Amino acid sequence: MKASDFRRIALSLEGAQEGSHHGHADFRVGGHIFATLAAEKQGYGNLMLTPEQQAGFVEELPAVFLPVDGGWGRNGATHVRLAEVSEDVLEGALRTAWKLRVQKNGKAGKKRLSREGGMAQGVRKKR
C-alpha cells in the first residue's frame, strides 16, 4: 500500500476529513484526529488507538504494526508499515481508529451537553 491508499481509505470513512498537523496530513472525524501520515517519509501511516487495541494489532501482525516511539506510542499511537499492509487489514485498522474517535467524540459531547444543561437549569431557577 502507498500513502495515497491510506488517504483514500481514511477519507472513505463517514465524516472523515483531511487536515494538517505540524505540516503533515491528518484525518479527522468531528474535528479530532484518528490517523495521520506524519511518518510518511519513513514508510508509515499512524493510527490513534487505545493501548489495548495497539497491543492486539502488534501481537497479531508484528511485521505490519508497531508502537510509535515515546509517550505517544505508550498511549496507543501506532505505526502501520505501508509496504507490508494489505488493503483489507489497513481498512480494518483505519476503521478501528475512526470508530474509537467517533465514540470519544460522542462521550465528550454528552459531557459538554450535561454541563451546559446544568448551567441552563441554574439560570432558569434564578429567573
C-alpha positions as CSV (number, residue, x, y, z in Angstrom):
1,M,0.0,0.0,0.0
2,K,1.0,3.6,-0.5
3,A,0.2,6.8,1.3
4,S,-2.4,7.5,-1.4
5,D,-4.1,4.3,-0.5
6,F,-4.1,5.2,3.2
7,R,-5.6,8.6,2.3
8,R,-8.2,7.1,0.1
9,I,-9.4,4.6,2.7
10,A,-9.3,7.1,5.6
11,L,-11.4,9.6,3.6
12,S,-13.9,6.9,2.7
13,L,-15.0,6.6,6.3
14,E,-18.2,8.5,7.2
15,G,-17.5,12.2,8.2
16,A,-13.7,11.9,7.7
17,Q,-11.9,15.0,6.5
18,E,-8.2,15.6,5.7
19,G,-6.4,18.3,7.6
20,S,-2.8,19.2,8.5
21,H,-1.0,18.9,11.8
22,H,2.6,20.2,12.0
23,G,2.8,20.2,8.2
24,H,1.7,16.6,7.8
25,A,-1.6,15.2,6.6
26,D,-4.1,14.1,9.2
27,F,-7.5,12.6,9.1
28,R,-10.2,13.7,11.4
29,V,-13.8,13.0,12.3
30,G,-15.8,15.5,14.3
31,G,-12.7,17.8,14.3
32,H,-10.5,15.2,16.1
33,I,-7.6,13.2,14.6
34,F,-7.9,9.4,14.2
35,A,-5.0,8.8,11.8
36,T,-2.0,10.7,10.2
37,L,0.7,10.5,7.6
38,A,3.2,12.2,9.9
39,A,5.8,9.4,9.3
40,E,5.0,9.0,5.6
41,K,8.7,9.6,4.6
42,Q,9.7,6.7,6.8
43,G,7.0,4.5,5.1
44,Y,4.4,4.6,7.9
45,G,0.8,5.7,8.4
46,N,-0.2,6.3,12.0
47,L,-3.3,5.3,13.9
48,M,-4.7,6.7,17.1
49,L,-5.7,3.6,19.1
50,T,-6.0,2.6,22.7
51,P,-3.0,0.8,24.2
52,E,-5.1,-2.4,24.3
53,Q,-6.1,-2.1,20.6
54,Q,-2.5,-1.4,19.7
55,A,-1.3,-4.5,21.6
56,G,-3.7,-6.6,19.7
57,F,-2.7,-5.3,16.3
58,V,1.1,-5.6,17.2
59,E,0.6,-9.2,18.5
60,E,-1.4,-10.3,15.5
61,L,0.8,-8.7,12.8
62,P,4.1,-7.5,14.2
63,A,5.6,-7.1,10.7
64,V,2.9,-4.6,9.9
65,F,2.1,-2.7,13.2
66,L,4.5,-1.2,15.8
67,P,4.1,1.4,18.5
68,V,5.2,5.0,17.8
69,D,8.2,5.8,19.9
70,G,7.8,7.5,23.3
71,G,4.8,8.7,25.1
72,W,2.6,8.8,22.0
73,G,3.2,5.1,21.5
74,R,2.6,4.3,25.1
75,N,-0.8,6.0,24.8
76,G,-1.8,3.9,21.7
77,A,-0.3,5.8,18.7
78,T,0.6,3.0,16.2
79,H,2.7,2.9,13.1
80,V,1.4,0.9,10.1
81,R,4.1,-0.2,7.7
82,L,2.5,0.8,4.4
83,A,4.7,-1.5,2.3
84,E,3.6,-4.5,4.3
85,V,-0.1,-4.0,5.0
86,S,-2.9,-5.4,2.8
87,E,-5.8,-3.3,1.8
88,D,-8.2,-5.3,3.9
89,V,-6.1,-5.1,7.0
90,L,-5.4,-1.3,6.5
91,E,-9.2,-0.7,6.1
92,G,-10.0,-2.6,9.3
93,A,-7.3,-0.8,11.2
94,L,-8.3,2.6,10.0
95,R,-12.0,1.8,10.7
96,T,-11.0,0.8,14.3
97,A,-9.2,4.1,14.9
98,W,-12.1,6.0,13.3
99,K,-14.7,4.2,15.4
100,L,-12.7,4.9,18.6
101,R,-12.6,8.6,17.7
102,V,-16.4,8.7,17.0
103,Q,-17.0,7.0,20.3
104,K,-14.8,9.5,22.2
105,N,-16.5,12.4,20.3
106,G,-19.9,11.2,21.5
107,K,-18.8,10.9,25.1
108,A,-17.2,14.4,25.0
109,G,-20.4,15.7,23.5
110,K,-22.6,14.1,26.2
111,K,-20.3,15.6,29.0
112,R,-20.4,19.0,27.4
113,L,-24.2,18.9,27.0
114,S,-24.6,17.7,30.5
115,R,-22.6,20.6,31.9
116,E,-24.4,23.1,29.6
117,G,-27.7,21.6,30.7
118,G,-26.8,22.0,34.3
119,M,-25.9,25.7,33.7
120,A,-29.1,26.3,31.8
121,Q,-31.2,24.8,34.6
122,G,-29.4,27.0,37.1
123,V,-30.2,30.1,35.0
124,R,-33.8,29.1,34.8
125,K,-34.1,28.8,38.6
126,K,-32.7,32.3,39.1
127,R,-35.4,33.8,36.9
